[in-house]
Amino acid sequence: MGLLSLAIWTPIIFGVVLLAMGREDQVRTVRWVALGGAVISLLVTLPLYVLFDNSTAAMQFGELSSWIDRFNINYRLGVDGISLWFVLLTAFINVIVVIASWEVITKRVNQYMGAFMILSGLMIGVFCALDGMLFYVFFEATLIPMYLIIGIWGGPNKIYASFKFFLYTLLGSLLMLVALIYLYVASGGSFDLLTWHRLPLEGSTQTLLFFAFLAAFAVKVPMWPVHTWLPDVHVEAPTGGSAVLAAIMLKLGAYGFLRFSLPIAPDASHEWAGLMIGLSLVAVVYVGLVTMVQKDMKKLVAYSSVAHMGFVTLGFFLFNGLGVSGGIVQMIAHGFVSAAMFLCIGVLYDRMHSREIAAYGGVVNTMPKFAAFALLFSMANCGLPGTAGFVGEWMVILAAVSVNFWVGMAAASALIFGAAYSLWMFKRVYLGPVVNEQVKHLTDINTREFFFLSLLAIAVLYMGVYPKPFTDVMDVSVTELLKHVAQSKLP
């Protein structure tokens, strides 16, 4: 079995084992099996980074075996500098979520942990798939465990939220399926993604394909105006579900633009770049303003995710190296920061069972260690230099200014809005005198909580201070992608 297959199937196999461990007296064992599975799943991804060759844009660690012969559908895997970090990020966040859920989840623990393990493997599959139908299967299959995580362990309106999540993302993906079938026919019966990248296409065909892919990926990112499902889902999802949704699942859509929209329909991508930049700026500016008036902590962070992901799509459609690299760096950074933000909210919710900002105040007086972590992650969320949140946004703003000063100016305003909503929330929740009895009796974070927050803090600071390892991996692949997109595919 190849390294990529190991990365995909190790967590899925552990997930199936966990689902089989159903007895109530096995809860302690279930938790340790889940943690062991998550750590092993992370360890099997590390050789991908160690053995990765930064000097080539070719797909590495390739695997190919026949799957459905009749339709020429293959189990084809590979990663390049664009996808490598997302495989490692997914495995890392899975470990964090298992540790964070250790004491919080008390019902159906085996199913909860199993769902996350299977989800982790499926998401890694999306980042590794080089066959169009294999990509689609992994892309859609991720909906099932997340739907169950929200629908079973979520809040009071969990059924509504899980249905909204499922329907929004499924409807968008159906148009993508039509596009995949068209490309299969047009390429003479091949689902090979790299063959599609070289396929000449008429301008009108490219436009239709571009919008079919846009329907699927824009909902997943989510871009404005199809972002309305995200706040509802985040509010109802359990803490671990919110962390994985923000850290990884939103990236599946943005990744789709790099693998499908840009290389398959480059002419249409250039033609409609103005629309994409416009929608991205609306997400950055308008949604940033919407974020400032939220009263629920989870909703505030959910809306801020939409604004931050606006930077990603903006960077991709500027068509320069700094912009695309900045967008990818922003995706990785947002993975660390958004997971940390939601897990911090989870720490408070576990103690007080309220997400309302007004229910808190003066938390720093009773939870000083925790408040220090919360301050770091809030600063990273608003793009403080020296944290992961700054690097990608700064790269995208520089790229935007080089293309159009006013686009860069509008994008830079996000740093002001980010500081406003992140620090205002921190002020109201953590600073000042203790305003109610519940806050007065809060206990500071325990060793387990300190451990997983420390891991995220190290990641946020390391990436902020020294982003070179992240950018070195992607540079050659991004350059190759931009060369490809710069060439017309009109016959």
HELIX and SHEET records of a PDB file:
HELIX    1   1 LEU A    3  ALA A   20  1                                  18    
HELIX    2   2 GLU A   24  GLN A   26  5                                   3    
HELIX    3   3 VAL A   27  LEU A   43  1                                  17    
HELIX    4   4 LEU A   46  VAL A   50  1                                   5    
HELIX    5   5 ASP A   69  PHE A   71  5                                   3    
HELIX    6   6 LEU A   84  ALA A  100  1                                  17    
HELIX    7   7 VAL A  109  CYS A  128  1                                  20    
HELIX    8   8 GLY A  132  ALA A  141  1                                  10    
HELIX    9   9 LEU A  143  TRP A  153  1                                  11    
HELIX   10  10 LYS A  158  ALA A  186  1                                  29    
HELIX   11  11 LEU A  193  HIS A  197  1                                   5    
HELIX   12  12 GLY A  203  LYS A  220  1                                  18    
HELIX   13  13 TRP A  229  GLU A  236  1                                   8    
HELIX   14  14 THR A  239  VAL A  244  1                                   6    
HELIX   15  15 LEU A  245  MET A  249  3                                   5    
HELIX   16  16 LEU A  250  GLY A  256  1                                   7    
HELIX   17  17 PHE A  257  SER A  261  3                                   5    
HELIX   18  18 LEU A  262  ILE A  264  1                                   3    
HELIX   19  19 PRO A  266  GLU A  271  1                                   6    
HELIX   20  20 ALA A  273  MET A  292  1                                  20    
HELIX   21  21 MET A  297  PHE A  316  1                                  20    
HELIX   22  22 GLY A  321  MET A  352  1                                  32    
HELIX   23  23 ILE A  357  ALA A  359  5                                   3    
HELIX   24  24 VAL A  363  THR A  366  1                                   4    
HELIX   25  25 PRO A  368  ASN A  381  1                                  14    
HELIX   26  26 ALA A  388  VAL A  403  1                                  16    
HELIX   27  27 PHE A  405  TYR A  430  1                                  26    
HELIX   28  28 GLU A  437  LYS A  440  1                                   4    
HELIX   29  29 THR A  447  VAL A  465  1                                  19    
HELIX   30  30 LYS A  468  ALA A  486  1                                  19    
SHEET    1   A 2 GLN A  60  ILE A  68  0                                        
SHEET    2   A 2 ILE A  73  VAL A  79 -1                                        
END                                                                             
